[in-house]
Amino acid sequence: MYIDYEKIGKKLRFGEKFFYEMKIASNCAYIKKNIKKVKKRLKGKTPIIAAFYVYDDTKWKCQSVYDLMEKDERFEPYIFVTKNAAPENNCNYQTDEDFNKVYVFFKNKDMRVLKAFDTAKGRYIPFEEMSPKPDIIIYQHPWYVETSQGPVVCSKFALTYYVPYFISDTEERFECDLRFHRYIYKYYIPNDFYKKLYSPFMPDNGKKLVTVGYPFFDYFYLNKEEQDNKYTIYAPHWTVCGNNIRYGTFDWNGREILEYAENHPELNWVFKPHPLLYKFLYTSGYMSKEAADEYYRRWANAGILYDKGDYLDLFRKSRMLITDCGSFLIEYLLTGKPCIHLVSDAFKGNELVRRICRSYYEAKTPQELETYLHMIVEERQDPKKDEREKVPEELQLADK
């Protein structure tokens, strides 16, 4: 029987946190029992039906894993496209148009893709009702996962795995100790640095952590031919203002970089904003919707406005990245190319990303940004190149 511990705590008006923790403990015990049953059922089963939970194609980072499963007779992989469960007043909220865009993305790649949301009825389709029903589920997002598609309910019939769509750049415990992390069966991490970082925060002392590398980097290992130097990429984070991590530096460089791009079309600019930036600009009140539309329109005229999930080829063909996005700071490393890190006062970073950023060019003011642009673009100088090339192996991120 399901017990709504949170509701009980609120009704009694005391001990809400106590009942919240009781709910988590109850769910963890339930999941533990289910894991034993599911593992017994799956022993010797072929093929294993593997479902990749996806609600945002721009954060799809498991293509290499899907491809390997597709070639292995022991597995039959599927993409389960759904919506996240963010409320309508949240900048993460997804429309039917957003959902269909993600579905088309995978359909156009000729992958096995199924809809796990019914737009006609506005209903999340429980994964237990999907055909085929998954044996394992691979999540890439820990946020806004609808209950019937989440790890607690799905533990009844599937083993649940977490492969983050990013390499974390923080030392905060929310990267490893949300309810989602407690409920998942295995949590895959890129290197031993994160095992050491996360384990003290986790109730099981990191027993579910498995060091396997970062699937997104497989692209670079598999595409080592000569790279182009065609594009200059500007990739701003969405946290422009408000109560959030505030990595965004758009307030002091968003208009300036656009104007620089308009004055230097020969650099073949690509505007690759965080997927949440556009909505956040006007829902936060930072800009009017008309001003945000005009800003994006000017970028579309100045270069390429890129909002797709397949951006690694874009990275490979670029000459330079200008960004304040934490995940891009790490992902761009394997290109070996220069990056201007637009540094926010709020950006602290963990030890790994701080080491990476020391091999980049860190701009904290418009003047520093202008200096680095002049050095890299006009003088074609990259004095940190040799240092940067040593970092992947040093951080256990290089191909073996």
C-alpha positions as CSV (number, residue, x, y, z in Angstrom):
1,M,0.0,0.0,0.0
2,Y,1.3,3.5,-0.9
3,I,1.6,5.8,2.1
4,D,1.9,9.5,1.4
5,Y,4.3,10.4,4.1
6,E,4.7,14.0,3.0
7,K,1.0,14.6,3.1
8,I,0.8,13.2,6.6
9,G,3.6,15.4,7.7
10,K,2.0,18.5,6.4
11,K,-1.4,17.6,7.9
12,L,0.1,17.1,11.3
13,R,2.0,20.4,11.0
14,F,5.1,19.0,12.7
15,G,7.8,16.7,11.7
16,E,7.5,17.2,8.0
17,K,11.1,16.5,7.4
18,F,10.8,13.3,9.6
19,F,8.0,12.0,7.4
20,Y,9.8,13.0,4.2
21,E,12.9,11.0,5.3
22,M,10.5,8.1,6.3
23,K,9.1,8.2,2.7
24,I,12.6,7.9,1.2
25,A,13.6,5.1,3.5
26,S,10.4,3.2,2.7
27,N,11.0,3.7,-1.0
28,C,14.6,2.6,-0.8
29,A,13.6,-0.6,1.1
30,Y,10.9,-1.3,-1.6
31,I,13.5,-0.8,-4.4
32,K,16.0,-3.1,-2.7
33,K,13.5,-5.9,-2.7
34,N,12.6,-5.3,-6.3
35,I,16.2,-5.3,-7.5
36,K,16.7,-8.9,-6.3
37,K,13.6,-10.0,-8.1
38,V,14.4,-8.2,-11.3
39,K,18.0,-9.5,-11.4
40,K,16.7,-13.0,-11.0
41,R,14.2,-12.6,-13.8
42,L,16.8,-11.1,-16.2
43,K,19.4,-13.8,-15.6
44,G,20.1,-15.3,-18.9
45,K,17.4,-13.3,-20.7
46,T,18.1,-12.2,-24.3
47,P,17.6,-9.7,-25.7
48,I,17.5,-7.3,-22.8
49,I,15.1,-4.5,-23.6
50,A,17.0,-1.2,-22.9
51,A,15.1,2.0,-22.7
52,F,16.8,5.4,-22.8
53,Y,14.6,8.0,-21.0
54,V,14.8,11.2,-23.0
55,Y,12.9,14.5,-22.9
56,D,15.5,16.8,-24.4
57,D,17.5,16.0,-27.5
58,T,20.0,18.8,-26.8
59,K,21.1,16.8,-23.8
60,W,21.3,13.4,-25.6
61,K,24.8,12.1,-24.7
62,C,24.5,8.3,-25.0
63,Q,24.6,7.8,-28.7
64,S,27.7,5.5,-28.5
65,V,26.0,3.4,-25.8
66,Y,22.9,3.0,-28.0
67,D,25.0,2.1,-31.0
68,L,27.0,-0.6,-29.2
69,M,23.7,-2.1,-27.9
70,E,22.3,-2.0,-31.4
71,K,25.2,-4.2,-32.6
72,D,25.0,-6.6,-29.7
73,E,22.5,-9.4,-29.9
74,R,22.1,-9.4,-26.1
75,F,20.4,-6.0,-26.2
76,E,17.5,-4.4,-28.0
77,P,17.7,-0.6,-27.3
78,Y,14.9,1.9,-27.6
79,I,14.5,5.7,-27.1
80,F,11.5,6.5,-24.9
81,V,10.6,10.1,-25.6
82,T,8.5,11.8,-23.0
83,K,8.0,15.2,-21.4
84,N,9.5,16.4,-18.2
85,A,7.1,17.1,-15.3
86,A,8.0,20.8,-14.8
87,P,5.0,23.1,-14.1
88,E,3.8,25.6,-16.7
89,N,5.2,28.6,-14.9
90,N,8.7,27.0,-14.9
91,C,11.2,27.8,-17.6
92,N,11.8,24.0,-18.0
93,Y,8.1,23.5,-19.0
94,Q,7.6,21.6,-22.2
95,T,4.9,22.1,-24.8
96,D,3.6,19.4,-27.2
97,E,5.7,21.1,-29.8
98,D,8.8,20.6,-27.7
99,F,7.9,16.9,-27.3
100,N,7.3,16.3,-31.0
101,K,10.6,18.0,-31.8
102,V,12.5,15.5,-29.7
103,Y,10.6,12.6,-31.2
104,V,11.4,13.8,-34.7
105,F,15.1,14.2,-33.8
106,F,15.5,10.5,-33.1
107,K,13.1,9.4,-35.9
108,N,15.3,11.2,-38.4
109,K,18.3,9.3,-37.1
110,D,16.5,6.0,-37.9
111,M,16.7,4.9,-34.3
112,R,14.1,2.8,-32.4
113,V,12.1,5.6,-30.8
114,L,8.7,5.3,-29.0
115,K,6.4,8.0,-27.6
116,A,6.0,7.7,-23.8
117,F,3.6,10.7,-23.7
118,D,0.1,10.8,-25.2
119,T,-0.4,14.4,-26.5
120,A,-4.0,13.8,-27.3
121,K,-4.9,12.8,-23.7
122,G,-2.1,14.9,-22.1
123,R,-1.0,11.7,-20.3
124,Y,2.3,10.3,-19.3
125,I,2.4,6.6,-20.4
126,P,3.7,4.5,-17.5
127,F,6.8,2.6,-18.6
128,E,5.1,-0.6,-17.4
129,E,2.5,-0.1,-20.2
130,M,5.1,0.5,-22.9
131,S,5.5,-2.2,-25.6
132,P,8.0,-3.6,-25.3
133,K,8.3,-3.2,-21.6
134,P,11.9,-2.3,-20.6
135,D,14.2,-4.6,-18.6
136,I,16.6,-1.8,-17.9
137,I,16.1,2.0,-18.0
138,I,18.9,4.5,-18.5
139,Y,18.1,8.0,-17.3
140,Q,20.2,11.1,-18.1
141,H,18.2,13.7,-16.1
142,P,17.5,13.6,-12.4
143,W,15.0,16.5,-12.5
144,Y,11.2,16.6,-13.2
145,V,10.8,12.9,-13.8
146,E,7.2,11.9,-13.7
147,T,6.3,9.3,-11.0
148,S,5.1,6.5,-13.3
149,Q,8.3,6.8,-15.3
150,G,10.6,7.2,-12.4
151,P,12.9,4.8,-10.7
152,V,10.7,3.9,-7.7
153,V,7.7,2.7,-9.8
154,C,9.9,1.2,-12.5
155,S,12.0,-0.8,-10.0
156,K,9.1,-3.3,-10.0
157,F,10.1,-4.6,-13.5
158,A,13.4,-3.0,-14.5
159,L,16.9,-2.1,-13.3
160,T,17.5,1.6,-13.4
161,Y,20.7,3.4,-14.3
162,Y,21.8,7.0,-14.3
163,V,24.3,8.3,-17.0
164,P,24.3,12.1,-16.5
165,Y,24.1,14.2,-19.6
166,F,26.9,16.3,-18.2
167,I,30.1,16.1,-16.2
168,S,29.5,18.0,-13.0
169,D,31.5,21.2,-12.4
170,T,30.5,21.7,-8.8
171,E,31.3,20.2,-5.4
172,E,27.6,20.4,-4.3
173,R,25.9,17.3,-2.8
174,F,22.8,17.8,-5.0
175,E,24.8,16.1,-7.8
176,C,24.7,12.8,-5.9
177,D,22.2,13.0,-3.0
178,L,18.8,13.9,-4.4
179,R,16.0,11.4,-3.9
180,F,16.6,10.3,-7.5
181,H,20.2,9.3,-6.7
182,R,19.1,7.3,-3.8
183,Y,16.5,5.4,-5.8
184,I,18.6,4.6,-8.8
185,Y,20.3,1.1,-9.1
186,K,23.6,2.2,-10.5
187,Y,25.1,5.7,-11.1
188,Y,27.8,5.8,-13.8
189,I,30.6,8.4,-13.4
190,P,33.4,9.5,-15.7
191,N,36.4,9.0,-13.5
192,D,37.6,8.2,-9.9
193,F,37.7,11.9,-9.0
194,Y,33.9,11.8,-8.8
195,K,33.8,8.7,-6.8
196,K,36.0,10.4,-4.2
197,L,34.0,13.6,-4.3
198,Y,30.5,12.0,-4.1
199,S,31.0,9.0,-1.8
200,P,31.0,10.9,1.5
201,F,27.7,12.6,0.6
202,M,25.9,9.3,-0.2
203,P,24.1,7.1,2.4
204,D,25.6,4.0,0.8
205,N,29.1,5.6,0.7
206,G,29.2,5.5,-3.0
207,K,28.5,1.7,-3.5
208,K,26.3,2.4,-6.5
209,L,28.9,4.6,-8.2
210,V,30.6,2.9,-11.2
211,T,33.6,4.5,-13.0
212,V,33.1,3.9,-16.8
213,G,34.1,7.2,-18.6
214,Y,31.9,9.6,-20.3
215,P,30.0,8.3,-23.4
216,F,29.9,11.7,-25.0
217,F,33.7,11.6,-25.4
218,D,33.5,8.5,-27.5
219,Y,32.8,10.7,-30.5
220,F,36.3,12.2,-30.2
221,Y,37.9,8.8,-29.9
222,L,36.1,7.5,-33.0
223,N,36.7,10.7,-35.1
224,K,40.4,11.4,-34.9
225,E,40.8,12.6,-38.5
226,E,42.0,16.1,-39.2
227,Q,39.8,18.7,-37.7
228,D,38.6,21.9,-39.3
229,N,38.9,25.5,-37.9
230,K,35.7,26.8,-39.5
231,Y,33.4,28.1,-36.8
232,T,33.6,30.5,-33.8
233,I,31.0,29.4,-31.2
234,Y,29.4,31.6,-28.5
235,A,27.5,29.4,-26.0
236,P,25.9,31.4,-23.1
237,H,24.4,29.8,-20.0
238,W,20.8,30.5,-19.1
239,T,21.3,31.7,-15.5
240,V,21.3,35.4,-16.3
241,C,19.7,36.6,-13.1
242,G,17.6,35.4,-10.1
243,N,18.1,32.7,-7.4
244,N,20.0,30.0,-9.2
245,I,23.7,29.0,-9.7
246,R,24.3,32.2,-11.6
247,Y,27.0,31.0,-14.0
248,G,25.6,33.2,-16.7
249,T,27.6,36.3,-17.7
250,F,25.2,37.5,-20.3
251,D,24.7,40.8,-18.5
252,W,28.2,42.0,-19.4
253,N,28.9,40.2,-22.6
254,G,25.7,39.1,-24.4
255,R,25.2,42.3,-26.4
256,E,29.0,42.9,-26.8
257,I,29.8,39.5,-28.3
258,L,26.8,39.9,-30.7
259,E,28.1,43.2,-31.9
260,Y,31.6,41.8,-32.3
261,A,30.1,39.0,-34.4
262,E,28.2,41.4,-36.6
263,N,31.4,43.3,-37.2
264,H,33.4,40.1,-37.9
265,P,31.3,37.9,-40.2
266,E,34.5,36.3,-41.6
267,L,34.7,34.3,-38.3
268,N,31.6,32.2,-39.3
269,W,29.8,32.6,-36.0
270,V,27.6,30.0,-34.3
271,F,25.2,31.0,-31.5
272,K,24.7,27.9,-29.4
273,P,22.8,29.1,-26.3
274,H,21.7,26.9,-23.4
275,P,18.2,25.5,-24.3
276,L,16.7,27.4,-21.4
277,L,18.1,30.8,-22.2
278,Y,15.5,32.1,-24.6
279,K,12.5,31.4,-22.3
280,F,14.4,32.5,-19.2
281,L,15.3,35.9,-20.7
282,Y,11.7,37.0,-20.7
283,T,10.0,34.8,-18.1
284,S,12.6,36.1,-15.6
285,G,11.9,39.7,-16.5
286,Y,15.4,40.3,-17.7
287,M,14.1,41.2,-21.2
288,S,10.8,41.5,-22.8
289,K,9.8,38.7,-25.2
290,E,10.1,41.2,-28.1
291,A,13.7,42.0,-27.0
292,A,14.6,38.3,-26.7
293,D,13.1,37.6,-30.2
294,E,15.1,40.5,-31.6
295,Y,18.3,39.3,-30.0
296,Y,17.9,35.8,-31.4
297,R,17.0,37.3,-34.8
298,R,20.2,39.3,-35.0
299,W,22.2,36.2,-34.2
300,A,20.4,34.3,-36.9
301,N,21.4,37.0,-39.3
302,A,25.0,37.2,-38.0
303,G,25.7,33.5,-38.3
304,I,24.1,30.2,-37.4
305,L,21.6,29.8,-34.6
306,Y,22.1,26.3,-33.5
307,D,19.6,24.6,-31.1
308,K,20.1,20.9,-31.9
309,G,21.5,18.1,-29.8
310,D,24.1,16.9,-32.2
311,Y,26.8,19.5,-31.6
312,L,30.0,17.5,-31.3
313,D,30.7,17.8,-35.1
314,L,30.2,21.5,-34.6
315,F,32.8,21.5,-31.9
316,R,35.2,19.5,-34.1
317,K,34.9,21.9,-36.9
318,S,35.3,25.0,-34.7
319,R,38.3,27.3,-34.2
320,M,37.3,28.5,-30.7
321,L,34.6,28.4,-28.0
322,I,33.4,31.3,-25.9
323,T,31.2,30.1,-23.0
324,D,30.2,30.2,-19.4
325,C,28.4,26.8,-19.5
326,G,30.0,24.4,-17.1
327,S,29.4,21.3,-19.1
328,F,30.8,22.8,-22.3
329,L,34.0,23.8,-20.5
330,I,34.6,20.1,-19.9
331,E,33.3,18.7,-23.2
332,Y,35.3,21.1,-25.4
333,L,38.5,20.0,-23.8
334,L,39.0,17.0,-26.1
335,T,39.0,19.3,-29.2
336,G,42.3,20.6,-28.1
337,K,41.2,24.1,-29.2
338,P,41.2,27.4,-27.3
339,C,38.3,28.4,-25.2
340,I,37.5,31.7,-23.6
341,H,35.8,31.0,-20.3
342,L,33.5,33.9,-19.4
343,V,33.8,33.8,-15.6
344,S,30.9,34.6,-13.3
345,D,31.6,35.9,-9.7
346,A,29.4,32.9,-8.6
347,F,31.5,30.3,-10.4
348,K,33.6,28.2,-8.1
349,G,33.9,24.9,-9.9
350,N,35.3,21.6,-8.5
351,E,38.9,20.6,-8.7
352,L,38.5,18.9,-12.1
353,V,36.9,21.9,-13.9
354,R,39.3,24.3,-12.2
355,R,42.2,22.4,-13.7
356,I,40.6,22.4,-17.1
357,C,39.9,26.2,-16.9
358,R,43.5,26.9,-16.1
359,S,44.4,25.8,-19.6
360,Y,41.7,28.1,-21.0
361,Y,41.6,31.9,-21.2
362,E,39.5,33.2,-18.3
363,A,37.8,36.6,-19.0
364,K,36.1,38.4,-16.1
365,T,35.6,41.7,-17.7
366,P,34.8,43.1,-21.2
367,Q,38.4,44.3,-21.4
368,E,39.8,40.9,-20.8
369,L,37.4,39.4,-23.3
370,E,38.5,41.9,-25.9
371,T,42.2,41.1,-25.2
372,Y,41.8,37.4,-25.7
373,L,39.7,37.8,-28.8
374,H,42.4,40.0,-30.3
375,M,45.1,37.5,-29.3
376,I,43.4,34.4,-30.6
377,V,41.5,35.7,-33.6
378,E,43.7,38.5,-34.9
379,E,47.1,37.5,-33.8
380,R,46.3,33.7,-34.0
381,Q,48.2,33.0,-30.8
382,D,47.3,30.2,-28.4
383,P,50.1,30.1,-25.7
384,K,48.2,27.6,-23.5
385,K,47.9,24.9,-26.3
386,D,50.7,22.6,-25.0
387,E,49.4,22.8,-21.4
388,R,45.8,22.1,-22.6
389,E,46.9,18.9,-24.5
390,K,48.2,17.3,-21.3
391,V,45.0,17.8,-19.3
392,P,42.8,14.9,-20.6
393,E,45.2,12.2,-19.5
394,E,46.0,14.0,-16.3
395,L,42.3,14.0,-15.3
396,Q,41.6,10.4,-16.5
397,L,39.5,11.7,-19.4
398,A,41.7,10.5,-22.3
399,D,41.2,7.5,-24.5
400,K,42.9,4.4,-23.3
